[in-house]
Amino acid sequence: MGGIVGVFTLDGRPVAEADVARMKAATPLPLISPQICSSTRLVWFDGRLDNGVELARSKNHSPNDACHSDSELVSDAYERFGDRFAGRLNGDFALALVDTVTRCLVLARDVMGTQPLYYCPIPHAVLFASEIKCLLAHPAVTVAADEDALAALVLDNWCDEHRTCFKGIFSVPPGHSVAVTSDHMVRRVEWAFDPCVQIRYRSFNDYRDHFKTLFEDAVRRRLRAADAVAITVSGGLDSSSILCQASELRRRESQRVRLHGVSMTFPSNSAADEQHFLRDVEDKCETRVTRLPVSRYAYVDRVSAAVRDLDTPGAVEDAQIRMLEYARAAGCTVLLSGFFGDQMLSDRGYLVDLVRRGRWLKARHDLREYGAWATDVDPRFFARDFRARIVRGLPPRWAFRTVKRAVRARRSRGRYPPWFTAAFRQRAEAAASTRFDVSHRFATAHSEQYYRHATAGHYLNIVRCEQAFARAHGLDLRYPFRDRDLVAFLMAIPGEVVNWQGVPKGLLRRAMTGVLPDTIRDRRWKADFTALENDAMRRDVTKVLNMFTRDCLSVQYGLVDPAELGRAAATFATTSDDAVALPGWRLMDLAGLELWLQAVRQ
């Protein structure tokens, strides 16, 4: 892991070294030096190739030959497949390749968008870097906000795959390449999920075995090239599965990697307490889990210091930063997270498919099972969610979109917090109205929902923020549940298999038999952090209000109405419901916006 920084001149003139030095000085990350390949190509590669063995074999290399780095395999793929080579690569990566003969620059990212990569066209050149702050450091770049992208990010937590919060600075979209020559710039899709693919087996055991193989591969890939790996584990199903699977692979394959389990622990008898599950994980894995006690959350003070690590507005609680600090102090360079397990292993979109096939009794059975397994959720929630999915999924797509736009127009007034100005809210509303108007065909409602999870800007935004904080602490954050092959498989199989017999995450539970403690495989509730989060914001609400004076940047730029903010914040402080976290999150995001604007101006 490292930072990519480079300048590609369009007319062959020498690069101004002083300008490059300014760009490099803008980041604390260790920088990746371009590798010279075949004497005519420079390759910057940040990340990990998962199909390196395939690429080496196809080129008649020995897959165990240490001479063939990921950068060299990328160069070989370019030689064989031209500037469409990125579609042949599988892994978590961002790369830049310069062909000195054809005077061509190719930028590319993996389809899950794990590693960041940005670019900025300027007169006679294109700048590229892993962080926007490096591009802003170039004297030819003017700092100007893209208010449409900023509104989508701040009000909807939606990270546009191409636009950033700065005019003229762009992100290489996940699964895309950007090819640049002296006379053109072309952005192309190199690899995308095909939601029309279907996988059908004769028995559940076949699905289970295939999933188990893919999950093992997903964890094994993310242990690669690491001496010490930290794994965040809560005692929940997803994170515990990763730690137990990693421990099983280490034992079975005699891997030398050191595993460090790390967990935030909360007061006993609170809704967030999961400590007794951690003991079961330790016994099963024979791996100690370090506890980081958390008595309460803290936001604003830590955000003030951490926001400089972000290229876009965001926030983080103190406990998460403590976890990163521990992992780095323990000598770890890689951190594994269970994020995205909920999205890919327990979605209920398949209920629409059951209804389409007339299987109403099966849908009714599964709804009852959800209530029996998710004991911390009001069973009526599942019934309401089911009705909403039917309303969205059964009518023709064009009819639903027409009704949705009409309903959205009537409800738009209350969609966003009132403290944002009308103009800023309207920008976000305009972007949201066409966000899901895609022309894809989907084999099933299940595949459509999983495709949306895999490509949604909400989750890209989470990955972007988490990666920025992790990289600032010298950690490569990796997500086994965002493995491309695993996601494609789950998208292609029937949804009722994923939630086998109506049990949330039934496929994972069955696949982890013998690997995961039964107490966790059979767990029926999730920890709830809402009270902790709202308590933190009640304590910080005065600090948030004090940021938003008449001359603060959010007000100067016409984004926030301080009078409306004062009224809403006062209401939150006295009447907030600990069953609902959204109001507190909104206040935290607002504080992150103002602090980020201040950091950018500096």
ChimeraX attribute file (.defattr): number of C-alpha atoms within 10 A of each C-alpha:
attribute: neighborCount
match mode: 1-to-1
recipient: residues
	/A:1	20
	/A:2	20
	/A:3	24
	/A:4	26
	/A:5	26
	/A:6	22
	/A:7	22
	/A:8	22
	/A:9	22
	/A:10	19
	/A:11	12
	/A:12	12
	/A:13	10
	/A:14	9
	/A:15	13
	/A:16	10
	/A:17	10
	/A:18	10
	/A:19	15
	/A:20	18
	/A:21	15
	/A:22	16
	/A:23	25
	/A:24	23
	/A:25	13
	/A:26	16
	/A:27	19
	/A:28	14
	/A:29	18
	/A:30	14
	/A:31	16
	/A:32	15
	/A:33	15
	/A:34	18
	/A:35	17
	/A:36	16
	/A:37	17
	/A:38	11
	/A:39	10
	/A:40	12
	/A:41	22
	/A:42	21
	/A:43	23
	/A:44	24
	/A:45	26
	/A:46	24
	/A:47	20
	/A:48	21
	/A:49	22
	/A:50	22
	/A:51	15
	/A:52	20
	/A:53	15
	/A:54	14
	/A:55	20
	/A:56	21
	/A:57	11
	/A:58	13
	/A:59	14
	/A:60	9
	/A:61	15
	/A:62	13
	/A:63	16
	/A:64	10
	/A:65	9
	/A:66	8
	/A:67	10
	/A:68	16
	/A:69	15
	/A:70	22
	/A:71	23
	/A:72	20
	/A:73	22
	/A:74	26
	/A:75	25
	/A:76	20
	/A:77	22
	/A:78	19
	/A:79	14
	/A:80	12
	/A:81	13
	/A:82	11
	/A:83	20
	/A:84	19
	/A:85	19
	/A:86	24
	/A:87	20
	/A:88	14
	/A:89	22
	/A:90	18
	/A:91	21
	/A:92	24
	/A:93	24
	/A:94	27
	/A:95	24
	/A:96	26
	/A:97	25
	/A:98	22
	/A:99	20
	/A:100	13
	/A:101	9
	/A:102	11
	/A:103	16
	/A:104	20
	/A:105	25
	/A:106	23
	/A:107	24
	/A:108	31
	/A:109	31
	/A:110	29
	/A:111	25
	/A:112	23
	/A:113	25
	/A:114	22
	/A:115	26
	/A:116	27
	/A:117	27
	/A:118	25
	/A:119	23
	/A:120	19
	/A:121	18
	/A:122	16
	/A:123	9
	/A:124	12
	/A:125	19
	/A:126	19
	/A:127	22
	/A:128	26
	/A:129	24
	/A:130	24
	/A:131	24
	/A:132	26
	/A:133	20
	/A:134	25
	/A:135	29
	/A:136	21
	/A:137	20
	/A:138	19
	/A:139	10
	/A:140	12
	/A:141	17
	/A:142	15
	/A:143	15
	/A:144	12
	/A:145	16
	/A:146	15
	/A:147	18
	/A:148	21
	/A:149	21
	/A:150	26
	/A:151	24
	/A:152	23
	/A:153	24
	/A:154	21
	/A:155	20
	/A:156	17
	/A:157	19
	/A:158	23
	/A:159	24
	/A:160	22
	/A:161	18
	/A:162	14
	/A:163	19
	/A:164	23
	/A:165	23
	/A:166	20
	/A:167	17
	/A:168	17
	/A:169	25
	/A:170	20
	/A:171	22
	/A:172	24
	/A:173	25
	/A:174	26
	/A:175	19
	/A:176	24
	/A:177	27
	/A:178	21
	/A:179	20
	/A:180	22
	/A:181	19
	/A:182	16
	/A:183	7
	/A:184	9
	/A:185	15
	/A:186	10
	/A:187	15
	/A:188	15
	/A:189	16
	/A:190	21
	/A:191	19
	/A:192	17
	/A:193	18
	/A:194	16
	/A:195	22
	/A:196	14
	/A:197	15
	/A:198	16
	/A:199	11
	/A:200	11
	/A:201	10
	/A:202	7
	/A:203	9
	/A:204	15
	/A:205	13
	/A:206	12
	/A:207	21
	/A:208	20
	/A:209	14
	/A:210	14
	/A:211	19
	/A:212	19
	/A:213	12
	/A:214	19
	/A:215	23
	/A:216	17
	/A:217	18
	/A:218	22
	/A:219	22
	/A:220	16
	/A:221	19
	/A:222	24
	/A:223	24
	/A:224	15
	/A:225	12
	/A:226	16
	/A:227	15
	/A:228	20
	/A:229	28
	/A:230	27
	/A:231	26
	/A:232	25
	/A:233	28
	/A:234	26
	/A:235	25
	/A:236	19
	/A:237	27
	/A:238	24
	/A:239	22
	/A:240	28
	/A:241	26
	/A:242	25
	/A:243	29
	/A:244	23
	/A:245	21
	/A:246	24
	/A:247	21
	/A:248	19
	/A:249	17
	/A:250	17
	/A:251	12
	/A:252	9
	/A:253	9
	/A:254	9
	/A:255	15
	/A:256	11
	/A:257	16
	/A:258	17
	/A:259	22
	/A:260	22
	/A:261	25
	/A:262	22
	/A:263	23
	/A:264	21
	/A:265	20
	/A:266	20
	/A:267	14
	/A:268	11
	/A:269	8
	/A:270	13
	/A:271	16
	/A:272	19
	/A:273	19
	/A:274	21
	/A:275	17
	/A:276	11
	/A:277	19
	/A:278	24
	/A:279	14
	/A:280	18
	/A:281	27
	/A:282	17
	/A:283	11
	/A:284	17
	/A:285	21
	/A:286	12
	/A:287	16
	/A:288	15
	/A:289	22
	/A:290	18
	/A:291	17
	/A:292	15
	/A:293	12
	/A:294	16
	/A:295	12
	/A:296	14
	/A:297	18
	/A:298	20
	/A:299	20
	/A:300	23
	/A:301	12
	/A:302	15
	/A:303	22
	/A:304	18
	/A:305	11
	/A:306	22
	/A:307	25
	/A:308	19
	/A:309	23
	/A:310	22
	/A:311	20
	/A:312	26
	/A:313	23
	/A:314	26
	/A:315	26
	/A:316	21
	/A:317	18
	/A:318	18
	/A:319	21
	/A:320	16
	/A:321	17
	/A:322	13
	/A:323	20
	/A:324	24
	/A:325	15
	/A:326	17
	/A:327	27
	/A:328	19
	/A:329	11
	/A:330	13
	/A:331	15
	/A:332	22
	/A:333	22
	/A:334	25
	/A:335	26
	/A:336	24
	/A:337	20
	/A:338	23
	/A:339	19
	/A:340	19
	/A:341	18
	/A:342	14
	/A:343	16
	/A:344	21
	/A:345	22
	/A:346	21
	/A:347	19
	/A:348	26
	/A:349	22
	/A:350	23
	/A:351	25
	/A:352	25
	/A:353	22
	/A:354	18
	/A:355	17
	/A:356	15
	/A:357	9
	/A:358	11
	/A:359	13
	/A:360	14
	/A:361	11
	/A:362	16
	/A:363	21
	/A:364	16
	/A:365	12
	/A:366	22
	/A:367	22
	/A:368	16
	/A:369	17
	/A:370	22
	/A:371	21
	/A:372	15
	/A:373	17
	/A:374	17
	/A:375	13
	/A:376	14
	/A:377	14
	/A:378	10
	/A:379	17
	/A:380	11
	/A:381	11
	/A:382	18
	/A:383	16
	/A:384	10
	/A:385	14
	/A:386	19
	/A:387	12
	/A:388	11
	/A:389	17
	/A:390	16
	/A:391	12
	/A:392	16
	/A:393	18
	/A:394	14
	/A:395	11
	/A:396	9
	/A:397	11
	/A:398	10
	/A:399	10
	/A:400	15
	/A:401	17
	/A:402	11
	/A:403	11
	/A:404	14
	/A:405	13
	/A:406	11
	/A:407	11
	/A:408	15
	/A:409	13
	/A:410	11
	/A:411	11
	/A:412	12
	/A:413	14
	/A:414	8
	/A:415	14
	/A:416	18
	/A:417	18
	/A:418	17
	/A:419	19
	/A:420	22
	/A:421	16
	/A:422	15
	/A:423	13
	/A:424	21
	/A:425	24
	/A:426	17
	/A:427	17
	/A:428	22
	/A:429	23
	/A:430	13
	/A:431	16
	/A:432	15
	/A:433	14
	/A:434	11
	/A:435	13
	/A:436	10
	/A:437	11
	/A:438	7
	/A:439	6
	/A:440	11
	/A:441	11
	/A:442	15
	/A:443	16
	/A:444	23
	/A:445	23
	/A:446	24
	/A:447	26
	/A:448	20
	/A:449	19
	/A:450	25
	/A:451	23
	/A:452	12
	/A:453	19
	/A:454	23
	/A:455	17
	/A:456	17
	/A:457	20
	/A:458	16
	/A:459	20
	/A:460	22
	/A:461	20
	/A:462	16
	/A:463	22
	/A:464	20
	/A:465	20
	/A:466	18
	/A:467	21
	/A:468	25
	/A:469	22
	/A:470	23
	/A:471	21
	/A:472	19
	/A:473	20
	/A:474	21
	/A:475	25
	/A:476	22
	/A:477	25
	/A:478	26
	/A:479	21
	/A:480	27
	/A:481	25
	/A:482	24
	/A:483	24
	/A:484	21
	/A:485	17
	/A:486	21
	/A:487	22
	/A:488	21
	/A:489	17
	/A:490	22
	/A:491	29
	/A:492	23
	/A:493	19
	/A:494	22
	/A:495	25
	/A:496	25
	/A:497	20
	/A:498	28
	/A:499	23
	/A:500	19
	/A:501	16
	/A:502	24
	/A:503	24
	/A:504	24
	/A:505	22
	/A:506	20
	/A:507	24
	/A:508	23
	/A:509	24
	/A:510	18
	/A:511	21
	/A:512	19
	/A:513	11
	/A:514	11
	/A:515	20
	/A:516	24
	/A:517	22
	/A:518	15
	/A:519	14
	/A:520	20
	/A:521	23
	/A:522	14
	/A:523	17
	/A:524	18
	/A:525	14
	/A:526	18
	/A:527	14
	/A:528	15
	/A:529	17
	/A:530	19
	/A:531	19
	/A:532	20
	/A:533	22
	/A:534	24
	/A:535	18
	/A:536	19
	/A:537	25
	/A:538	18
	/A:539	15
	/A:540	20
	/A:541	21
	/A:542	14
	/A:543	14
	/A:544	20
	/A:545	16
	/A:546	10
	/A:547	17
	/A:548	21
	/A:549	14
	/A:550	13
	/A:551	10
	/A:552	17
	/A:553	20
	/A:554	24
	/A:555	17
	/A:556	12
	/A:557	13
	/A:558	13
	/A:559	21
	/A:560	26
	/A:561	19
	/A:562	20
	/A:563	13
	/A:564	14
	/A:565	20
	/A:566	18
	/A:567	12
	/A:568	16
	/A:569	21
	/A:570	15
	/A:571	11
	/A:572	18
	/A:573	18
	/A:574	9
	/A:575	8
	/A:576	19
	/A:577	15
	/A:578	15
	/A:579	11
	/A:580	13
	/A:581	16
	/A:582	14
	/A:583	16
	/A:584	25
	/A:585	16
	/A:586	16
	/A:587	22
	/A:588	24
	/A:589	19
	/A:590	26
	/A:591	26
	/A:592	25
	/A:593	23
	/A:594	21
	/A:595	25
	/A:596	26
	/A:597	18
	/A:598	16
	/A:599	16
	/A:600	15
	/A:601	8
	/A:602	6
